[in-house]
Amino acid sequence: MRGLFGFLLAAAIAAPSAVAATEAQTSAETNDEIVVTARRSGAPMWTIQTQTGVVILVGEIAGVPKATPWRPERLEGATDRAQRVILGTKAKVSPGDILRLIFKGGGLTKLPKGRVAADYLDAQQMKRLQTLETRFDQDYARSNFLMTAFDLLSKRLSFNKDTADDASDVVRKAARQSKIPTQPVGEVRGEDMLDNLFAAAPETHIACLDAAMAAAEAGGDIVIERGRAWTEFDVPAVMASPLEDALGRCWPWTNDSFGPELRQTWVGAIRDATTQSGVTLAVVPLRILAEKDGVLDRLKAQGLPITGPAW
């Protein structure tokens, strides 16, 4: 997280003790002020109070519409006074990875040679896909299901167009300007990501396609509704959104290798942050925090005190 992921004989003892008590009180008041500032940003967040400081978890969604504005400057202010920041996973991509994607990208964008969507989908799924093909004047018959899902969400619903700054971008910039130490919650090699994608059978992306079709069928209003729910801290409504469901059911979140590893990495990073002094601020994908048996559920099961909106 903060990525990704306050803080000796009678007279000799009395004076330092008084100073320590004053410092502790001042630190607690400062921590509370930072928490309040972050909460006023309009981004859902949770706090974990520890004996030595506080951990602030900011639940991030991708693509906050400009039509549902929030207050990033509030989050900037909180970041300025944090002791450390944890952000999302860092991808280490080499020039070789890019060349490989260019020359072998067909293996990701198309179904295996000689195969079409009807070879994998049931009759009802094919009917829905053909209806969307007609509606958007597209031909998805040979397209890799992950690419079809991306097309439906990004190009047809345009969920990532006309968006405001994401929480990660706001916090990263503020931390850099204020020289606050930042760290990614973990790292993944581009080579490993590509190997995983190239090896994935078409069947593994059907759930992603199914959810993306449901989002496209629901129409563009779901983009604004999801953004509004996020700014109003209505986390269950965000999680119930067909768009959020689709994004969460596509690679890498449902991948048997990357998915569990991402979640466990966040749990470990947040647990480690609870042992540090001062304020640790982490920007975490909301779905990882709020999903069933997600990070918040796991932290609660460990007995950590969590304050914030219902999830």
N, C-alpha and C positions, 0 to 999 in steps of 0.2 A: 504494500500500500504506500503511502507517501512517496505512484506510480503506477506495471506493474506490474511494491511494495513494498514533556517536560520535565518530553520532557523531563570548669574543671576544678578545688576547694570552693566553698559556698559562693563567694563573690565572683570568682573566676568562671564558675559554671553559670551563674545567674545572668550575666550580661550576654554571653553567647546564646543562651537559651532564649532570651527575649528577642534577640536579633533573628534567630532561626524561626521563631514563631511568627514574627512580622513578615519575614521573607516567604514563609509558607502561605500565609494569608494573602499576601500580594500576588503570589504565583497563582493561587486558586482563583482570585478575582480576575487576573489577566486571562486565565484559561477560559473562565466563564464568558468573558467579554468576546473572546475569539469565537467561541461556540455560537453566541447570539448573532454575531456579525455574519458568520457563515450561513446560519439558518435563514437569515433575512434575504439571502441571495435568490431564493425561489427554487433552489435545487433541493430535492429530498436528501436528508442526511441523518445519520445516526451517530451518537456519541457513546464512547465507552470510558467511564471515569475509572481511573486506577489510583493506587496509593501515591504514585509519583507524577501523574499528569493526566492527559486525556488523548484519546484517539478519535478523530473525526472521519467518518466514512461518508463520502459524497457519492450518491447513486447516480451514475451517468447513463444517459441514453444517447445513441447515435442519431444525429439529424434532428435537433430541436428547431421547429419551424419559427421563422421570424414573426409569424402571425401569433405566436404564443410567447411573448417576450419574458425574459427573466432578468435578474440583476447581477451580471457577472462581476461588476465592480465590488460588490459585497464579498464575493468569494476571493477576489484579488486581495482585499483588505485582510481577510482571515489568513490567506497564504503568507502575506508579508510578515505576520507575527508567529508563524509556526516555526518549530525547530527543524522539521524535516518533512519531506513530501515523498509519497510513494505513488507512482503512476502505473499504467498498464504494462503488459508484456512488450518487450522490445524485440523486434524482428531484425536479425543480422543477415542482410541480403548482400551477396557479392555480385560483381559483374558477371561471373560465371552462371549464377542463378538466373540473371536476367536473360543472358544468351540462351540458356537452356529453355526458358519459357518461350522465347521467340521462336526457336527452331522446333520445339516439340509441343508447342501450345495446343496443337490440334488434338492431342490426347486429352486435354482438359475441356475443350470447347465442344467436341463432338462425341456422340455415342460410338462404341466400337464399330469398326468397318462392317457394313452389311446389316447393321441393326438399326431399328427405328423405335420410337417411343411406344408404339403399340405392342412391341415384344416384351415390355416390362410392366406396363400399366394395365389395370383392369378396365372393363368397359365404361364404368362410371367416370373414372379418372380421365380416360381418353375423351369422353364426351365433353367434360369440363374444359380440357385442354384445347379441343377443337373450337369450342365456343369462344375461348379467349383469343385463339388465332384469328378467328373471323372478326372479333371486336377490335383487335389491334392491328389487323392486316399483317400478321407475322406467320412464319412457318417454323414451328418448333419440333418437327418430326425427327430431325437428326441431331438436334441440339442436346448437349449434356444437360441433365436435369438441374444441376447446380447453376449453369449458365442461364437456363430458362428462368429459374427462380430469380436470379439477379436481374434479368431483363424486366421481369414483371414488377419487382419491387423498386428498382432504381430508375428505370426508364418509363414505365407505364404509370406507376403510382408517384414517381418522382419524390420519394420520401426524403432524399438527400439533396434536394434542390431548394434554393431560397431558405437556407438555414442560418441560425445564429451560431455563435461560437460554442463549441462543445466545452464541457467543464474541464476536460484534460488540457485543452489548448489554453484556457484562461489561467489555470493553475500553473502550467509549465512556464508560460510567459512571465507571470508574476514572480514565480520562484527564481527564474533566471535574472530578472531585473533586481531583485532584492538579495541575490546571492544566497538563497535558501538551498541547502543540500537536497538533491532529488535522486531517486533511484527507481529503476523499473522493478516491478514485482518479480520479473523473471525475464529470461531471454530464450528465444527459439531461433534456430538457424533456418535460413531460407531454404537450404538444401533439404532439411528434414520436412519442412512444410510441403515442398514440391513432391518429395518422395511419397508423402502421405496422400496427397491429392491424386498423383498419377496412379497410385496403387488402389485407390478407392473404386469399388465396383459401382456401376450405375444404380444398382438397387439401394445402395447406402444413401443416395440423395433423393429418393422418392418421397420420404417424409418432408423434406425441405420443399420440394416442388408442391406437394399437396398443401402445405401451409401457405406458400406463396400464392397459389391459385386462390385460396380462401381469402387472402388479403386483397388480391386484385378484384375478386368478385364483390367484396364489401365496398369498394369504391374509395375515392380520394379523401373523403371526410375523415377516415380513420387516422390519417396523418395528423390533422389538426387536433382531433380528439385525444390522441395519444400525447401530443405535446402539451395540451392544456392540462391533462391529468397529471403529467410530470410536474408542471409548475405549481399545481395545487396540492402536491404531496399525496395524491390519490394513487398510491403504489399498486394496490390490487387492480385498479382500472387500467393502469399502464400494462401490468402483467397479463391482463385479460384481452388486451388489444390484439386483433388479428395480425397487425404489423409486427408488434413485439414478439408474438408467438412465432411468426415466420422467421424473423431474424435469429431467434433463439433456437430454432430447429434446423438451422443450416450450419454447414461446416464453418468453424471448427468446434462449435459448442456441443454438438452431439457426437463428435468423433470419439471412438472408444479409447484412443490414445491421448489426444490433446484435451478433450473436454474435462475428464476427471483430474488431469494434471493441473490445468488452469485453476480449477476450483480449490484444490488442495494447496496450491502455491499461495493463493490469497489467504486462506485460513491460517497458514503458517506465518505469513508476513504480518498479519494483523495480531496474531498471538504474540509474536516477537515485539511488536510495537507497544503492546500493553506493559512491557517491562521497562520501557524507557521513560525518562523524565521529560517534562514539558509537553508540547503539543505536536502530535504527528497527524498530518492530514493526508488522507488517501482518496484517490478518485477511482472508484470501482464500477465496472459495468453493473447496472441495476439488476439485470437478470441473474447475475452471479450472486448478488446479495440477497434478493427477495424470492427466488424460486424455491419450491419445496425441497427441503434438505439442502438449501443453499448455504452461503457463508453465514448469514444472520442466524438461521436455524442451528447451525453447528456451533456458533459462538455462544448462543443462548443455552444450548445443551451442556456446554462446558461451564456454565454458571457465571459467565461474564455479565455485568450489569449494562444493558443496552437501552438507551433513550432515543426515541424518534418516532416517526409515523408508523402506523400498522402496516405490516407487509403480508 
